């Protein structure tokens, strides 16, 4: 076993993690070849090439705020994180979307806010610190305390996956978000007390979806001095306010009683601070998170940003400070005070930091770095990491460090195929393409596709393997991928394979994914692509032909609180109208004839956006997670048009067909009973 592997996996966990041990060896086996690619310096590899969206200048004036400010969410791995193009990390809990959610889909969130701190003393003798965030109020605009402004028209998303619509050869990971921001502001927009250092930051955040690399977000901050003064004694830090809890346990937002429940730990040898709920919320929030300093790279004496050299951090001063949250504290509200904290060399004990006495805020920092002359650049990298427990968190931190050390050149499985899911009555029809079969491993350059695995989940967390098929060759069980060949073209996309998942229940939530795995080699075992690459959230129900042959009905009928699919809160309940025309007007009346609700239904665009228990748009601002429906079903949340929960009673519905053609205007009626 490699020494670095044994450091990150305790002996007691070796049996349970045997596959990870083998994968660890694969990383080690590639270390020499990767080192040959990267050298001791970070060489100008293909994914270091300039991008088409980089500009010669980066204005911060003359652009409207609605265009400049951008927010994205990493959502293609097991960890979800909000990233901005103005130095702020997390979402400040302005909504239920992932701020730092791990595992993604669990609604367990861990972060209020985070942001980089850059401190220096310039040639004029000014001691300055520029901050991505400071202590502040949650559930408020996240630009408070931010001393960076966007320098371009927004973030760019690129992907290393060849069949991804954002594919670009300059991508490092499966989902790169790239942003540029500076600490220069128009006079009217400059934050109070802010003094410009002349900084331009290129921020690149990265995630991967496959095992061992699916539990962290890595972020590079390349800092360029675009000012006129040399910056000396530079210190770099990451401010974080972790706070773990389960968002799904709170019916209202923002939640009440979230804070003063933190337990933090600092690991000096890992340059990492972890946090978890101090009681794990009685089992509702068992996962851990951490922020870790990965490394710093600086320009060599002869210059050249394409050959940034790694810094031996053992020669620098590491500092770890924490305090109890206090946005009004006067001992941290001036640049000189913040610089002294960043550079104090203290490693504060976390013993006694636990809730409910304190509400900890953390700052990891390192320095000094001698000079950053005008035109020069340096890079600092951090990781945000998740883990199901402390041991797994530490192992994941090891993988994050190795990804950084290898310059993000990792052994990679073939990509997941392009997947199309078609809901039907009691079934899901899956169709996918053959693009993974020609994909080449970025390290070996071989086409090493071996087979496909199909997964199904009822909770978006636990996935069951439904089918595994592989090509007929000298490797694997030769179960015959060719048996699933059924080519068809849909909307210009050719799908080669077909599999129908039968005996599913209409109205229930399902998540389906089709992955690819490779042959492996004697040195590198078989690797499998991540489920999030093409995961689809779908709900079974009759398609239009099936619906047209049946009468409009409601199920369950009677509806007894609660239905099996209901959430735990009043607003998370719903029943289904099924066999609807593609377009229809649904009216619901009480037995006395009062109009309770009226719905204008369009099966082409309906995505359950008004049934919170099924899909909550406020937790998905980019609208990537809306369910796929058959187009003939509507989920009613049992709330009247006056925004009141309906009472127990018998209700009458009238459905009017609004499609074009001879059925237009046709009405169907029925009854359903609500029992509370």
C-alpha positions as CSV (number, residue, x, y, z in Angstrom):
1,X,0.0,0.0,0.0
2,X,1.3,3.5,-0.8
3,X,2.3,5.6,2.1
4,X,-0.2,8.4,1.1
5,X,-3.0,5.8,0.9
6,X,-2.4,4.5,4.4
7,X,-2.3,8.0,5.7
8,X,-5.8,8.7,4.5
9,X,-7.5,5.3,5.1
10,X,-7.3,4.0,8.7
11,X,-6.6,0.3,9.0
12,X,-10.0,-0.3,10.5
13,X,-11.6,0.8,7.3
14,X,-9.5,-1.2,4.8
15,X,-11.9,-4.1,4.3
16,X,-14.9,-1.8,3.7
17,X,-12.9,0.3,1.4
18,X,-11.1,-2.4,-0.6
19,X,-12.3,-1.1,-4.0
20,X,-11.2,2.4,-3.0
21,X,-7.8,0.9,-2.0
22,X,-7.4,-0.5,-5.6
23,X,-8.4,2.8,-7.0
24,X,-5.9,4.5,-4.8
25,X,-3.2,2.3,-6.2
26,X,-4.4,3.3,-9.7
27,X,-3.8,6.9,-8.8
28,X,-0.3,6.0,-7.4
29,X,0.5,4.0,-10.5
30,X,-0.3,7.0,-12.6
31,X,1.7,9.4,-10.4
32,X,5.0,9.1,-12.2
33,X,3.4,9.5,-15.7
34,X,1.4,12.4,-14.5
35,X,4.4,13.9,-12.9
36,X,6.1,13.6,-16.3
37,X,3.3,15.6,-17.8
38,X,3.3,18.3,-15.1
39,X,6.9,18.4,-13.9
40,X,7.7,20.2,-10.7
41,X,6.1,23.3,-12.1
42,X,2.6,23.5,-13.6
43,X,3.4,23.2,-17.2
44,X,1.3,24.7,-20.0
45,X,-0.9,21.6,-20.6
46,X,-3.7,21.7,-23.1
47,X,-6.3,22.7,-20.5
48,X,-4.2,25.7,-19.6
49,X,-4.7,27.3,-23.0
50,X,-6.3,30.7,-23.2
51,X,-10.1,30.7,-23.5
52,X,-12.2,32.4,-26.1
53,X,-14.0,34.4,-23.4
54,X,-10.9,35.9,-21.8
55,X,-10.5,39.6,-22.5
56,X,-7.6,42.0,-22.7
57,X,-9.2,44.4,-20.2
58,X,-11.7,43.8,-17.4
59,X,-14.0,46.8,-16.9
60,X,-16.0,47.2,-13.8
61,X,-17.9,50.3,-14.9
62,X,-20.6,50.9,-17.5
63,X,-22.2,47.4,-17.1
64,X,-25.7,46.9,-15.6
65,X,-25.8,44.9,-12.4
66,X,-28.3,42.5,-13.8
67,X,-25.9,41.5,-16.5
68,X,-22.6,41.5,-14.5
69,X,-23.6,39.5,-11.4
70,X,-23.9,35.8,-11.9
71,X,-24.7,32.8,-9.7
72,X,-24.3,29.1,-10.6
73,X,-24.8,25.8,-8.8
74,X,-22.5,22.8,-9.1
75,X,-25.0,20.0,-9.4
76,X,-23.3,17.1,-11.3
77,X,-21.7,15.2,-8.4
78,X,-22.6,14.2,-4.9
79,X,-21.8,17.7,-3.5
80,X,-23.8,20.7,-4.6
81,X,-22.4,24.2,-4.1
82,X,-23.4,27.8,-5.1
83,X,-20.6,29.8,-6.8
84,X,-20.7,33.5,-7.8
85,X,-18.6,35.8,-10.0
86,X,-18.0,38.3,-7.2
87,X,-15.9,36.3,-4.7
88,X,-18.8,35.0,-2.5
89,X,-19.3,31.3,-2.1
90,X,-22.5,29.7,-0.9
91,X,-26.0,31.3,-1.1
92,X,-26.4,32.9,2.3
93,X,-29.5,30.8,2.7
94,X,-31.6,33.1,0.6
95,X,-33.5,30.1,-0.6
96,X,-33.5,26.3,-0.3
97,X,-31.1,25.6,-3.2
98,X,-27.8,24.0,-2.4
99,X,-25.4,26.3,-0.6
100,X,-23.1,23.4,0.2
101,X,-25.3,20.4,0.2
102,X,-23.9,17.0,0.9
103,X,-25.0,14.4,-0.1
104,X,-26.7,16.3,-2.9
105,X,-30.4,15.5,-2.9
106,X,-30.5,14.9,0.9
107,X,-31.4,18.5,1.7
108,X,-28.6,18.5,4.3
109,X,-26.8,21.8,3.9
110,X,-23.6,22.9,5.6
111,X,-22.6,26.5,4.6
112,X,-24.0,29.9,5.0
113,X,-21.2,31.8,3.3
114,X,-17.5,31.6,2.4
115,X,-15.0,33.8,0.5
116,X,-11.4,34.4,-0.2
117,X,-9.3,37.0,1.8
118,X,-6.3,38.6,0.2
119,X,-4.0,40.7,2.5
120,X,-0.9,42.6,1.6
121,X,1.3,45.7,2.4
122,X,1.8,47.8,-0.7
123,X,4.8,50.0,-1.6
124,X,3.0,53.0,-0.2
125,X,2.9,51.3,3.3
126,X,-0.8,50.6,3.2
127,X,-1.9,47.5,4.9
128,X,-4.9,46.2,3.0
129,X,-7.2,43.2,3.0
130,X,-9.8,42.5,0.3
131,X,-12.6,40.1,1.4
132,X,-15.0,37.8,-0.4
133,X,-17.2,37.9,2.7
134,X,-17.2,38.8,6.3
135,X,-19.6,38.0,9.2
136,X,-23.0,39.1,8.0
137,X,-26.8,38.5,8.2
138,X,-28.1,35.5,6.5
139,X,-31.0,35.4,4.1
140,X,-30.0,38.8,2.8
141,X,-28.3,39.8,-0.4
142,X,-24.9,38.1,-0.4
143,X,-23.0,41.1,-1.8
144,X,-22.9,42.6,1.8
145,X,-19.3,42.5,3.0
146,X,-18.0,41.6,-0.5
147,X,-15.1,43.7,-1.8
148,X,-15.0,42.3,-5.3
149,X,-17.0,43.2,-8.4
150,X,-17.5,41.1,-11.6
151,X,-15.1,41.9,-14.3
152,X,-16.9,40.3,-17.2
153,X,-20.5,39.7,-18.3
154,X,-21.0,36.6,-16.2
155,X,-19.5,33.1,-15.6
156,X,-18.7,30.6,-18.2
157,X,-19.5,26.9,-17.9
158,X,-17.3,24.3,-19.7
159,X,-17.0,20.5,-19.4
160,X,-14.3,17.9,-20.2
161,X,-17.0,15.4,-21.2
162,X,-17.0,15.1,-25.0
163,X,-20.7,14.6,-25.3
164,X,-21.6,17.4,-22.9
165,X,-23.2,20.5,-24.5
166,X,-20.6,22.6,-22.7
167,X,-17.6,20.6,-23.9
168,X,-14.4,22.5,-24.3
169,X,-10.9,21.0,-24.6
170,X,-9.7,23.6,-22.0
171,X,-12.0,22.2,-19.3
172,X,-10.4,20.5,-16.2
173,X,-13.4,18.7,-14.8
174,X,-16.9,17.6,-15.7
175,X,-18.3,21.0,-14.7
176,X,-15.9,24.0,-14.6
177,X,-17.3,27.4,-13.7
178,X,-14.9,30.2,-14.6
179,X,-15.3,33.8,-13.3
180,X,-13.3,37.0,-13.4
181,X,-13.6,39.7,-10.7
182,X,-11.6,42.6,-9.4
183,X,-11.5,44.8,-6.3
184,X,-12.1,47.9,-8.4
185,X,-15.5,49.6,-8.2
186,X,-17.3,52.6,-9.7
187,X,-17.2,55.4,-7.1
188,X,-20.9,55.1,-6.3
189,X,-20.7,51.4,-5.8
190,X,-17.5,51.1,-3.8
191,X,-18.0,49.4,-0.4
192,X,-17.6,51.5,2.7
193,X,-13.9,51.6,3.9
194,X,-12.7,49.6,0.9
195,X,-9.3,50.6,-0.5
196,X,-8.5,49.0,-3.9
197,X,-5.3,46.9,-4.1
198,X,-5.5,46.5,-7.9
199,X,-6.4,42.8,-7.9
200,X,-7.9,40.7,-10.8
201,X,-9.0,37.2,-9.8
202,X,-9.7,34.4,-12.2
203,X,-11.8,31.8,-10.2
204,X,-12.2,28.3,-11.5
205,X,-14.3,25.8,-9.6
206,X,-14.4,22.2,-10.6
207,X,-16.3,19.0,-9.8
208,X,-16.3,15.4,-11.0
209,X,-19.1,12.8,-10.7
210,X,-17.3,9.5,-10.4
211,X,-16.2,7.6,-7.3
212,X,-13.3,9.0,-5.2
213,X,-13.7,12.4,-6.9
214,X,-17.4,13.1,-6.4
215,X,-17.4,14.5,-2.8
216,X,-15.4,17.7,-3.3
217,X,-15.4,21.1,-5.1
218,X,-12.0,22.4,-5.9
219,X,-11.5,26.1,-6.5
220,X,-8.4,27.8,-8.0
221,X,-8.0,31.5,-7.4
222,X,-5.4,33.0,-9.8
223,X,-4.6,36.5,-8.5
224,X,-3.1,39.1,-10.8
225,X,-1.7,42.5,-9.7
226,X,-3.2,44.9,-12.2
227,X,-2.4,47.9,-10.1
228,X,0.6,50.2,-10.0
229,X,1.9,49.3,-6.6
230,X,3.9,46.2,-5.7
231,X,2.2,44.1,-3.1
232,X,4.4,42.6,-0.4
233,X,4.0,40.2,2.6
234,X,0.9,38.7,0.9
235,X,-1.3,36.5,3.0
236,X,-4.1,34.4,1.5
237,X,-7.1,33.0,3.4
238,X,-10.5,31.4,3.3
239,X,-13.3,32.7,5.5
240,X,-16.1,30.2,6.1
241,X,-19.3,30.0,8.2
242,X,-20.3,26.4,8.2
243,X,-23.6,25.5,9.8
244,X,-25.0,22.0,9.2
245,X,-28.7,21.1,9.2
246,X,-31.4,19.4,7.2
247,X,-33.4,22.0,5.2
248,X,-36.1,19.4,4.6
249,X,-36.9,19.4,8.3
250,X,-38.1,23.1,8.1
251,X,-41.6,23.8,6.7
252,X,-40.8,27.6,6.4
253,X,-37.9,29.5,5.0
254,X,-35.8,31.0,6.3
255,X,-35.8,28.4,9.2
256,X,-35.8,29.3,12.8
257,X,-33.3,27.7,15.3
258,X,-30.6,26.8,12.8
259,X,-27.5,28.3,14.5
260,X,-25.4,27.6,17.6
261,X,-25.3,23.9,16.7
262,X,-21.8,23.6,15.2
263,X,-18.8,21.5,16.2
264,X,-15.6,22.4,14.4
265,X,-12.2,20.7,14.3
266,X,-8.9,21.9,12.8
267,X,-6.4,19.3,11.3
268,X,-3.0,21.0,11.3
269,X,-1.3,18.3,9.1
270,X,-4.1,18.6,6.5
271,X,-4.5,22.4,6.6
272,X,-8.3,21.7,7.0
273,X,-11.2,22.7,9.2
274,X,-14.2,20.4,9.5
275,X,-17.7,21.0,10.8
276,X,-20.8,18.9,11.7
277,X,-24.0,19.3,13.6
278,X,-23.1,18.9,17.2
279,X,-25.8,16.2,17.8
280,X,-26.0,15.2,14.1
281,X,-29.6,16.5,14.5
282,X,-30.6,13.1,16.0
283,X,-29.6,11.3,12.8
284,X,-31.2,13.8,10.4
285,X,-27.9,15.5,9.5
286,X,-25.1,13.0,9.9
287,X,-22.7,14.2,7.3
288,X,-19.5,16.3,7.7
289,X,-17.9,19.0,5.6
290,X,-14.6,20.8,5.5
291,X,-12.6,23.6,3.9
292,X,-9.0,22.7,3.0
293,X,-6.0,24.7,1.7
294,X,-4.6,22.6,-1.2
295,X,-1.6,24.7,-2.1
296,X,-0.1,28.0,-3.5
297,X,1.8,28.5,-6.7
298,X,3.8,31.6,-7.7
299,X,5.6,32.9,-10.7
300,X,9.3,31.9,-11.1
301,X,11.9,34.7,-11.0
302,X,12.0,34.8,-14.8
303,X,8.2,35.3,-14.9
304,X,5.5,33.5,-16.9
305,X,2.1,32.6,-15.6
306,X,2.1,29.3,-17.6
307,X,4.9,27.9,-15.3
308,X,3.6,28.8,-11.8
309,X,5.8,27.0,-9.3
310,X,4.4,25.2,-6.2
311,X,5.4,26.7,-2.9
312,X,6.6,24.5,0.0
313,X,4.0,25.6,2.6
314,X,6.1,24.2,5.4
315,X,8.3,27.3,4.8
316,X,5.3,29.6,5.3
317,X,3.2,30.6,8.3
318,X,-0.1,28.8,8.6
319,X,-2.8,30.5,10.7
320,X,-6.1,29.1,11.9
321,X,-8.5,31.5,13.7
322,X,-12.1,31.1,14.7
323,X,-14.5,33.3,16.6
324,X,-18.1,33.3,17.5
325,X,-20.2,35.0,14.8
326,X,-20.6,38.8,15.4
327,X,-21.2,41.1,12.4
328,X,-20.9,44.1,14.7
329,X,-17.5,43.3,16.2
330,X,-15.1,46.3,16.1
331,X,-11.9,44.2,16.5
332,X,-12.3,42.8,12.9
333,X,-13.7,45.7,10.9
334,X,-10.5,47.4,9.8
335,X,-8.0,46.1,7.2
336,X,-5.1,46.3,9.6
337,X,-7.0,44.2,12.2
338,X,-7.9,41.6,9.5
339,X,-4.4,41.4,8.3
340,X,-3.0,40.9,11.8
341,X,-5.5,38.0,12.2
342,X,-4.5,36.4,8.9
343,X,-0.8,36.7,9.7
344,X,-0.8,35.9,13.4
345,X,0.6,32.4,13.1
346,X,-1.9,31.1,15.6
347,X,-3.5,27.6,15.4
348,X,-6.4,28.2,17.8
349,X,-7.7,25.1,19.7
350,X,-11.2,24.0,18.7
351,X,-11.7,22.3,22.0
352,X,-14.6,24.2,23.6
353,X,-15.8,25.6,20.3
354,X,-18.9,23.4,20.4
355,X,-22.5,24.5,20.5
356,X,-24.5,25.8,22.1
357,X,-22.0,28.2,23.7
358,X,-20.5,29.5,20.4
359,X,-21.5,30.0,16.8
360,X,-18.1,29.5,15.1
361,X,-16.8,31.3,12.1
362,X,-13.5,30.0,10.6
363,X,-10.5,31.5,8.8
364,X,-7.6,29.5,7.4
365,X,-4.7,31.6,6.1
366,X,-1.1,31.3,4.9
367,X,1.8,33.6,4.1
368,X,3.8,35.7,3.7
369,X,4.6,35.6,0.0
370,X,7.3,38.2,-0.6
371,X,6.2,40.2,-3.6
372,X,3.4,40.4,-6.2
373,X,4.7,43.0,-8.7
374,X,2.4,44.8,-11.2
375,X,1.6,42.3,-13.9
376,X,2.5,39.3,-11.9
377,X,0.2,36.5,-10.8
378,X,0.0,33.8,-8.1
379,X,-2.6,31.0,-7.5
380,X,-4.1,29.7,-4.3
381,X,-6.4,26.6,-4.3
382,X,-8.9,25.4,-1.8
383,X,-11.3,22.4,-1.5
384,X,-14.7,22.2,0.0
385,X,-15.2,18.5,1.0
386,X,-18.1,16.3,2.2
387,X,-18.1,13.0,4.0
388,X,-20.6,10.6,5.5
389,X,-18.5,10.5,8.7
390,X,-15.1,11.9,9.9
391,X,-13.0,9.0,8.5
392,X,-14.6,9.3,5.0
393,X,-14.2,13.1,5.2
394,X,-10.5,12.7,5.8
395,X,-10.2,10.1,2.9
396,X,-12.0,12.4,0.6
397,X,-9.6,15.2,1.6
398,X,-6.8,13.0,0.5
399,X,-8.3,12.5,-2.9
400,X,-8.8,16.2,-3.2
401,X,-5.2,16.8,-2.4
402,X,-4.1,14.2,-5.0
403,X,-6.3,15.8,-7.7
404,X,-4.6,19.1,-7.0
405,X,-1.1,17.6,-6.9
406,X,-1.7,15.8,-10.3
407,X,-2.8,19.2,-11.8
408,X,-6.3,17.8,-12.2
409,X,-5.2,15.1,-14.7
410,X,-7.0,12.1,-13.3
411,X,-7.8,8.6,-14.6
412,X,-11.2,9.0,-16.1
413,X,-14.0,6.5,-17.1
414,X,-15.8,6.9,-20.4
415,X,-18.6,9.5,-20.2
416,X,-22.2,8.5,-19.5
417,X,-24.3,8.4,-22.7
418,X,-26.8,10.9,-23.9
419,X,-30.0,9.7,-22.3
420,X,-33.6,10.2,-23.1
421,X,-36.4,9.0,-20.8
422,X,-40.0,8.6,-22.0
423,X,-42.6,8.2,-19.2
424,X,-45.6,5.9,-19.8
425,X,-48.2,4.1,-17.8
426,X,-46.3,2.1,-15.2
427,X,-43.1,2.3,-17.2
428,X,-40.1,4.3,-18.2
429,X,-38.6,3.9,-21.7
430,X,-34.9,4.6,-21.7
431,X,-33.0,5.4,-24.9
432,X,-29.3,6.3,-25.1
433,X,-26.6,6.9,-27.6
434,X,-23.3,5.2,-28.3
435,X,-21.0,8.2,-27.8
436,X,-19.1,6.6,-24.8
437,X,-17.8,3.8,-27.1
438,X,-15.5,6.1,-29.0
439,X,-14.3,8.2,-26.0
440,X,-10.6,8.1,-25.2
441,X,-9.1,8.1,-21.7
442,X,-7.3,11.4,-21.2
443,X,-4.3,9.7,-19.7
444,X,-3.9,6.5,-21.7
445,X,-5.5,7.9,-24.9
446,X,-7.1,4.5,-25.4
447,X,-10.8,3.8,-26.4
448,X,-11.5,1.6,-23.4
449,X,-15.3,1.4,-23.2
450,X,-16.5,-1.9,-21.8
451,X,-20.2,-1.7,-20.9
452,X,-23.2,0.1,-19.5
453,X,-25.1,0.0,-16.2
454,X,-28.7,1.2,-15.6
455,X,-29.7,2.5,-12.2
456,X,-33.1,3.4,-10.6
457,X,-33.8,5.2,-7.4
458,X,-36.9,6.2,-5.5
459,X,-35.3,8.8,-3.3
460,X,-32.4,10.3,-5.3
461,X,-29.9,9.0,-2.8
462,X,-30.0,5.2,-3.0
463,X,-29.7,3.7,-6.5
464,X,-30.4,0.1,-7.4
465,X,-28.5,-1.6,-10.2
466,X,-31.2,-2.7,-12.7
467,X,-29.2,-3.9,-15.6
468,X,-25.5,-4.4,-16.6
469,X,-24.6,-5.1,-20.2
470,X,-21.2,-5.1,-21.9
471,X,-19.7,-5.6,-25.3
472,X,-18.6,-9.0,-26.5
473,X,-14.9,-9.1,-26.2
474,X,-12.1,-10.7,-24.1
475,X,-13.1,-8.8,-21.0
476,X,-16.1,-8.9,-18.7
477,X,-19.0,-11.4,-18.7
478,X,-20.0,-10.6,-22.3
479,X,-23.7,-10.1,-21.5
480,X,-24.3,-8.5,-24.8
481,X,-24.9,-4.8,-25.1
482,X,-26.0,-5.5,-28.7
483,X,-29.2,-7.1,-27.5
484,X,-30.4,-3.7,-26.6
485,X,-29.8,-2.2,-30.0
486,X,-33.0,-0.4,-31.3
487,X,-31.9,2.7,-33.1
488,X,-34.1,5.7,-33.5
489,X,-33.7,9.4,-34.2
490,X,-35.6,11.9,-31.9
491,X,-35.3,15.6,-32.4
492,X,-32.1,15.2,-34.4
493,X,-30.4,13.0,-31.9
494,X,-29.7,9.3,-32.7
495,X,-30.3,6.9,-29.9
496,X,-28.9,3.4,-30.4
497,X,-30.1,1.5,-27.4
498,X,-33.4,0.9,-25.7
499,X,-34.5,-0.6,-22.3
500,X,-38.0,-0.4,-20.8
501,X,-38.4,-0.4,-17.0
502,X,-41.7,-2.0,-16.3
503,X,-44.0,-2.5,-13.2
504,X,-43.5,1.0,-11.8
505,X,-46.2,2.9,-10.0
506,X,-47.8,5.9,-11.6
507,X,-47.5,9.2,-9.7
508,X,-44.4,8.1,-7.9
509,X,-41.0,9.8,-8.2
510,X,-38.1,8.0,-9.9
511,X,-34.6,8.9,-10.7
512,X,-32.8,7.0,-13.5
513,X,-29.2,7.0,-14.8
514,X,-27.2,5.1,-17.3
515,X,-23.5,5.0,-16.7
516,X,-20.4,3.7,-18.6
517,X,-17.5,1.7,-17.4
518,X,-14.1,0.9,-18.9
519,X,-12.0,-2.3,-19.3
520,X,-9.4,-1.3,-16.8
521,X,-5.8,-2.4,-17.0
522,X,-3.4,-4.4,-14.8
523,X,-2.4,-1.1,-13.2
524,X,-5.8,0.8,-13.3
525,X,-9.0,-1.1,-12.4
526,X,-12.2,-0.5,-14.2
527,X,-13.7,2.9,-13.6
528,X,-17.4,3.9,-13.9
529,X,-18.8,7.3,-14.9
530,X,-20.9,9.2,-12.4
531,X,-24.7,8.8,-12.2
532,X,-25.3,12.6,-12.1
533,X,-23.9,13.0,-15.6
534,X,-27.3,12.1,-17.2
535,X,-29.5,11.4,-14.2
536,X,-33.2,12.1,-15.0
537,X,-36.0,12.8,-12.5
538,X,-39.2,11.3,-14.0
539,X,-42.7,10.4,-13.0
540,X,-44.6,7.6,-14.6
541,X,-48.0,8.1,-16.1
542,X,-50.0,7.6,-19.3
543,X,-48.7,9.1,-22.5
544,X,-51.1,10.9,-24.8
545,X,-52.3,7.8,-26.7
546,X,-52.9,6.0,-23.4
547,X,-54.6,9.0,-21.9
548,X,-56.9,9.6,-24.9
549,X,-58.3,6.1,-24.5
550,X,-59.1,6.6,-20.9
551,X,-61.3,8.8,-18.8
552,X,-60.0,11.6,-16.6
553,X,-59.7,10.4,-13.0
554,X,-58.2,11.5,-9.7
555,X,-55.9,9.3,-7.6
556,X,-55.7,8.3,-4.8
557,X,-59.5,8.5,-4.4
558,X,-60.3,8.9,-1.6
559,X,-57.3,11.0,-0.6
560,X,-56.4,10.2,3.0
561,X,-53.8,12.3,4.6
562,X,-51.1,11.3,3.9
563,X,-50.5,9.7,0.5
564,X,-47.4,7.5,0.3
565,X,-45.6,10.1,-1.8
566,X,-46.4,13.1,0.5
567,X,-43.8,15.1,2.3
568,X,-43.9,15.7,6.0
569,X,-45.4,19.2,5.8
570,X,-48.9,20.5,4.8
571,X,-47.6,22.2,1.7
572,X,-45.8,19.0,0.6
573,X,-49.0,17.1,-0.1
574,X,-50.7,16.5,-3.4
575,X,-53.0,14.2,-5.4
576,X,-53.0,13.5,-9.2
577,X,-55.3,14.3,-12.1
578,X,-54.6,11.8,-14.8
579,X,-55.6,11.0,-18.4
580,X,-55.8,14.8,-19.1
581,X,-55.8,16.2,-22.6
582,X,-52.6,17.8,-23.6
583,X,-54.1,21.2,-22.9
584,X,-57.1,21.6,-20.5
585,X,-58.8,23.8,-18.1
586,X,-59.4,22.1,-14.7
587,X,-62.0,23.5,-12.4
588,X,-62.5,22.1,-8.8
589,X,-65.8,22.8,-7.0
590,X,-67.1,22.1,-3.5
591,X,-70.3,20.1,-3.2
592,X,-72.1,23.4,-2.6
593,X,-70.9,24.6,-6.0
594,X,-68.2,27.1,-4.9
595,X,-65.2,27.3,-7.2
596,X,-62.2,26.0,-5.1
597,X,-59.5,26.2,-7.7
598,X,-58.9,26.7,-11.4
599,X,-55.9,25.4,-13.3
600,X,-54.8,26.2,-16.9
601,X,-53.0,23.0,-17.7
602,X,-50.4,22.6,-20.5
603,X,-48.8,19.2,-20.7
604,X,-46.0,20.5,-22.9
605,X,-44.7,22.9,-20.3
606,X,-46.0,21.5,-17.0
607,X,-43.2,20.5,-14.6
608,X,-45.0,20.2,-11.3
609,X,-43.8,23.7,-10.3
610,X,-46.8,24.4,-8.2
611,X,-46.7,21.2,-6.1
612,X,-43.9,21.8,-3.6
613,X,-43.9,18.3,-2.3
614,X,-43.1,17.1,-5.8
615,X,-40.8,19.8,-7.0
616,X,-39.7,23.1,-5.3
617,X,-38.5,25.7,-7.8
618,X,-37.0,27.8,-5.0
619,X,-34.5,25.0,-4.3
620,X,-33.6,24.8,-8.0
621,X,-33.0,28.4,-9.4
622,X,-31.4,27.1,-12.6
623,X,-34.4,24.8,-13.2
624,X,-32.3,21.8,-14.0
625,X,-34.0,19.4,-11.6
626,X,-37.7,19.7,-12.7
627,X,-39.4,16.3,-13.2
628,X,-40.1,14.8,-16.5
629,X,-43.8,14.0,-16.9
630,X,-45.9,12.2,-19.5
631,X,-47.9,15.3,-20.3
632,X,-51.3,13.9,-19.2
633,X,-51.0,14.3,-15.4
634,X,-51.3,17.3,-13.0
635,X,-50.4,17.3,-9.3
636,X,-52.8,19.4,-7.2
637,X,-51.5,20.5,-3.8
638,X,-54.9,20.6,-2.1
639,X,-54.6,24.4,-1.7
640,X,-57.4,26.6,-2.9
641,X,-57.1,29.6,-5.2
642,X,-57.2,31.7,-2.0
643,X,-54.1,30.0,-0.8
644,X,-55.9,28.0,1.9
645,X,-55.7,24.2,2.5
646,X,-58.9,22.5,1.5
647,X,-61.0,20.8,4.2
648,X,-62.4,17.3,4.4
649,X,-65.2,16.8,1.9
650,X,-66.4,15.7,-1.4
651,X,-65.2,17.7,-4.4
652,X,-66.4,17.9,-8.1
653,X,-64.0,18.5,-11.0
654,X,-64.7,19.6,-14.5
655,X,-62.0,19.2,-17.2
656,X,-62.5,21.1,-20.4
657,X,-60.4,20.0,-23.4
658,X,-58.5,23.0,-24.9
659,X,-56.5,21.2,-27.5
660,X,-57.1,22.0,-31.2
661,X,-59.2,19.6,-33.2
662,X,-62.6,17.9,-32.9
663,X,-62.2,17.2,-29.1
664,X,-61.8,20.9,-28.3
665,X,-64.4,22.0,-25.8
666,X,-65.3,18.5,-24.7
667,X,-65.9,18.3,-20.9
668,X,-65.4,15.5,-18.5
669,X,-66.6,15.5,-14.9
670,X,-65.9,13.4,-11.8
671,X,-65.7,13.4,-8.0
672,X,-63.1,12.8,-5.4
673,X,-63.1,12.6,-1.6
674,X,-60.6,14.3,0.7
675,X,-60.4,12.9,4.2
676,X,-58.2,14.6,6.8
